[in-house]
């Protein structure tokens, strides 16, 4: 196994169905705790594209209405199955899909009302993302105006050309 040399950027998705329930899955990588789908960002891949790819690979769900929630640092925490340093970029999103097919990273899944999520054995960093999402929803009706994270590439290009 190659020793990690740099932090690995990753994405995670709080996926909500039409009924407003959150998708959670248990994973052996997280010691059987309930987590959200997600994973690494490939070189040259935009974060939202990585999010779509990871959710599709792990659950078979298609997602839309992606909203950034928060980022978190994970530095050699023993909650994960191997020694790693991650930077988590957590998002909320919607799905209209109902055909869940888990890959080898998960053992089972559930859809749960947001208010009931923290009564389950939810993994620590997933619980933080859920709390941040709930706080944002309470404070500003988060989600009504923000439907996608902003892409600043056009604005940066315009500034460079001046």
HUDA-V683479 format. One record per residue. N is the residue number from 1. RES is the residue in one small letter. SS is DSSP state (alpha for helix, beta for strand, coil for the rest). PHI is phi in whole degrees, -180 to 180 (999 if undefined). BURIAL is + if it has 24 or more other C-alpha atoms within 12 Angstrom, else -. Layout:
[[N/RES/SS/PHI/BURIAL] [N/RES/SS/PHI/BURIAL]]
This chain:
[[1/x/coil/999/-] [2/x/coil/-80/-] [3/x/coil/-70/-] [4/x/coil/-65/-] [5/x/coil/-103/-] [6/x/coil/-137/-] [7/x/coil/-60/-] [8/x/beta/-104/+] [9/x/beta/-74/+] [10/x/beta/-136/+] [11/x/beta/-121/+] [12/x/beta/-137/+] [13/x/beta/-124/+] [14/x/beta/-84/+] [15/x/beta/-98/+] [16/x/beta/-111/+] [17/x/coil/-87/+] [18/x/coil/-61/-] [19/x/coil/-84/-] [20/x/coil/82/-] [21/x/beta/-88/-] [22/x/beta/-93/+] [23/x/beta/-83/+] [24/x/beta/-131/+] [25/x/beta/-136/+] [26/x/beta/-92/+] [27/x/coil/-138/+] [28/x/alpha/-64/-] [29/x/alpha/-65/+] [30/x/alpha/-115/+] [31/x/coil/57/-] [32/x/coil/79/-] [33/x/coil/-74/+] [34/x/beta/-81/+] [35/x/beta/-135/+] [36/x/coil/-104/+] [37/x/coil/-67/+] [38/x/beta/167/+] [39/x/beta/172/+] [40/x/beta/-71/+] [41/x/coil/-97/+] [42/x/coil/-77/-] [43/x/coil/-56/-] [44/x/coil/85/-] [45/x/coil/-99/-] [46/x/coil/-72/-] [47/x/alpha/-60/+] [48/x/alpha/-65/+] [49/x/alpha/-68/+] [50/x/alpha/-62/+] [51/x/alpha/-61/+] [52/x/alpha/-59/+] [53/x/alpha/-64/+] [54/x/alpha/-63/+] [55/x/alpha/-63/+] [56/x/alpha/-63/+] [57/x/alpha/-64/+] [58/x/alpha/-87/+] [59/x/alpha/-131/+] [60/x/coil/73/-] [61/x/coil/-89/+] [62/x/coil/-95/+] [63/x/coil/-121/+] [64/x/beta/-153/+] [65/x/beta/52/+] [66/x/beta/-82/+] [67/x/beta/-131/+] [68/x/beta/-73/+] [69/x/beta/-107/+] [70/x/beta/-167/+] [71/x/beta/-122/-] [72/x/beta/-140/+] [73/x/beta/-102/-] [74/x/beta/-128/+] [75/x/beta/-122/-] [76/x/coil/49/-] [77/x/coil/-87/-] [78/x/coil/-77/-] [79/x/coil/-70/+] [80/x/coil/-97/-] [81/x/coil/-69/-] [82/x/coil/-140/-] [83/x/coil/-65/-] [84/x/coil/-149/+] [85/x/beta/-125/+] [86/x/beta/-118/+] [87/x/beta/-118/+] [88/x/beta/-89/+] [89/x/beta/-114/+] [90/x/beta/-100/+] [91/x/beta/-131/+] [92/x/beta/-110/+] [93/x/beta/-158/+] [94/x/beta/-116/+] [95/x/coil/-138/+] [96/x/coil/-105/-] [97/x/coil/-73/-] [98/x/coil/-127/-] [99/x/coil/-89/-] [100/x/coil/-82/+] [101/x/coil/-134/-] [102/x/coil/-78/+] [103/x/coil/-90/-] [104/x/coil/-71/-] [105/x/coil/-81/+] [106/x/coil/-129/+] [107/x/coil/-100/-] [108/x/beta/-155/+] [109/x/beta/-142/+] [110/x/beta/-151/+] [111/x/beta/-110/+] [112/x/beta/-138/+] [113/x/beta/-62/-] [114/x/alpha/-54/+] [115/x/alpha/-67/-] [116/x/alpha/-99/-] [117/x/alpha/-60/+] [118/x/alpha/-81/+] [119/x/alpha/-87/-] [120/x/coil/-93/-] [121/x/coil/-76/-] [122/x/beta/-83/+] [123/x/coil/-60/+] [124/x/alpha/-50/+] [125/x/alpha/-72/+] [126/x/alpha/-65/+] [127/x/alpha/-61/+] [128/x/alpha/-62/+] [129/x/alpha/-61/+] [130/x/alpha/-64/+] [131/x/alpha/-62/+] [132/x/alpha/-63/+] [133/x/alpha/-62/+] [134/x/alpha/-62/+] [135/x/alpha/-63/-] [136/x/alpha/-64/-] [137/x/alpha/-62/-] [138/x/alpha/-66/-] [139/x/alpha/-73/-] [140/x/alpha/-141/-] [141/x/coil/61/-] [142/x/coil/-47/-] [143/x/coil/115/+] [144/x/coil/-67/-] [145/x/coil/-100/-] [146/x/coil/-92/-] [147/x/coil/-109/-] [148/x/coil/-145/-] [149/x/coil/-69/+] [150/x/coil/-75/-] [151/x/coil/-105/-] [152/x/coil/-89/-] [153/x/alpha/-58/-] [154/x/alpha/-65/-] [155/x/alpha/-67/-] [156/x/alpha/-66/-] [157/x/alpha/-60/-] [158/x/alpha/-64/-] [159/x/alpha/-65/-] [160/x/alpha/-67/-] [161/x/coil/-80/-] [162/x/coil/-79/-]]
